Structure formats: C-alpha cells, structure tokens
Amino acid sequence: MKNAKRGVERIKKVILQDKTGAPEQVLAVLKSDLYELLDGYFEVNPQSVSLEVEVDEYGFYRIAIGAKAFRVRAVGRGE
C-alpha cells in the first residue's frame, strides 16, 4: 500500500512538471529580462545570470535566481 501511495505521488509530480515546465525559450527571455533589470542597479556579469523554475508536489512554483555583480551602480548618476 505504501509503494502504491508513493507511486501516485511521483506520478502527480511528473504530471505537474510536464504541464507547467518552462520551455527553454521562455527561460531565455526571463534571463534576459532579469539581466536588464539587475544591470540597472549593479554591474552584472551577463554569463552569471541563472534561473531555475520548478514545480513542487502542491503545484507551487519554486523560482531560483542567481547572478554575480562587480559593484553597485550609483543611483541618480546615470552610470
């Protein structure tokens, strides 16, 4: 009975991920938009911008964003 319950939970997770999986094109656009946003405040290394989107067993999205910046831009100086 426990194995059947675990199997059902795994199937639910797979179905949720398949239905809500973000295509590579969408992720690429989101990464580009994130870079543009962050670059307004920081000197960001464009290759360091990372984005992961996953769906948990309850259907909630987990979005992990990462980036490396060299420094903070001065606000109001047009840098």
N, C-alpha and C positions, 0 to 999 in steps of 0.2 A: 504494500500500500504506500509506503514511504517513497519507493522508487517511482511509482506512478505519479505521485504528487510532485516530486522533483522534476519529472519529465514534462508535466503540464506547465510548470513554472518556466522551464527552459524554452518550451515552445512559445509561450506568451512573450518572453523576452525577445526571441528571434523575430516573431511577427511584428512586434512593436518597432524593433530596429529596422526591419525591412520597410515598414510603412513610413517611417519618419527619418530614415537615413538621408543625410545631406549629400547630394551629388557633388562631385569634385568641382564642377563649375561654380556652384553656389558657395562652396568653401573658398574658392579662389577670389571671388568677388568680395566676400566678407573680409578676407585677409587684406585685400587691397584697401577697402574702406577703413579697416582698423588702422592700417599703416598711415593713411591720410589723416585720420583723427589724431592719433598719437603724435605724429610728426608736427602738428601744430603746437604741441607743448614740450616735446622732447626732440633731441637729435637721435632718431631711431635708426638702427641698422635694419634695412628692409628685409634682409635674409633671416633675421632673428624672429620675425613675427610668426607666431604659431597659433593655431586654432584647432580645437578638437570639439566635436559635438557628439554626444552620446545620449541615449535614452535609457532611463532606469526601468526597473520592473513595474513601476507605477505609471509610466508614460511621461515622467518629467524629464526635461532636457537638462543635461549637465554640459555647460559650456566652459571650456578651459582656454584662457587666452594668455599668451606669453610674448614678451618682447624684451630686447636689450637696447638700452639707450646710453649714449655717450654723456649727455648732460641735459639739464632742464633749460628750455629756452626762456629768455627774459620776456615777461608779459608786457605788452604795450610798446615794445621797441621795434616791432616789425622784423625781427630776426627770423 
